């Protein structure tokens, strides 16, 4: 058929191209009029013959619309990859302005306790503080809250530094709270002299009960001299751990129970990872933080709302010492579905032999996320997109983070063929050859790879099982075949000439003679909705990958087409970890 000098096949190709493009741009449904407009713009001479081409156009559009979006994209990749637009850049969402922020004067802090592995919650909190400081040309402190010798371990300081660096956070100053311990002692003495702190000898249970009931103990009535003497005895090692604590004179009737004479110093008979046994009296969190926020001239404290009730206490401590207060901004805590960040829970999983270590790709630790193939930029973008400045607790679905990660990876990850659970395919009539396949349909910078083939292939069992005799199927970028016979062991087909046609399944393949054995770990959430451990939290899929996977660098994240984004483990052989679809 000839329509105005255009071969029918040629015309159909033009229509198909624009129908696919329109469908892909509109979530899978092409609009006939839009397609007509595009076709006419490409071939204005068709205007007079419009009536003749309508039936063909209707036919193509309806076939395209019966395909899934995924199928449409795959077909467009072959028919006209240039039309596959890179995903539009999402307008960068900005965080709301910081109250009372003066350009060049904002100082924030990253205050990790080096007592465990850095996790996604630390990451997002660190990013918020960092992004805000940079937004106002301010400064950032990395300040280790390391005044609990029993919890703090040397290895974790570096774990946090590495984690922050990986996220692209550059801090301006760094210190350990423990460095200032003698200064903390001076402030303690000041409070005692002011009559605002006293040494209490009550057992822990009694203190707890009295605080609950809002009642004072007798030690509160000791005079300044007595308290000073007892305090020095604490420092001199005259009391055993648990026998004496220094308490703040707060408000025993306050609704905010943290203000009911909290402990501010206690005896810890355990070596500190940096200072060893040089000190035995250590400040508690609220005391050291209050002082340090002032020493570091912190202007804004961004932290999760679970700490909100502590603001009042920390402000009170500073006011007693004549110090000014920072501005607090609370946001809802970051929690992820099915994934505890609690050290205790994660350790239990490791001890039960269900995970190899803290870098398990199912873990919310930075090492785990990295191992899974999550990009630091994705965590940054996710933080900006999803931070909620409210008191409500929020539980995020991991798919939200994966969506951001996918959007960042998609334009730059090389694509390879991988067939899980392979089944043999033989295509009669297909001549052997060598094929050049782009590593990416639109990102030409990624180059091409060569694939040598004969008439023997492997395809995935899922694809094989969806075939029946007489079906027309396309091996992506290579050839069409008609299915002759399908069995559990193999598929036999007959080569058919021609290019990709709408509605035809397009499948991945590897050559039957040359491939690599590949193993992919698929991590899932650790806990199910009912709180039970997910028995399928780590699946293993085996299959064959094309020979070119040799070139995949260790730690590189690639896309196995129609399977998902996977990161190569730095090991012998071909072990990958799937990040997400
Ligand atoms: Zn007491």
Boltz pocket constraint, residues with backbone or C-beta under 6 A from the ligand:
constraints:
  - pocket:
      binder: B
      contacts: [[A, 199], [A, 200], [A, 201], [A, 202], [A, 217], [A, 218], [A, 219], [A, 220]]
      max_distance: 6.0
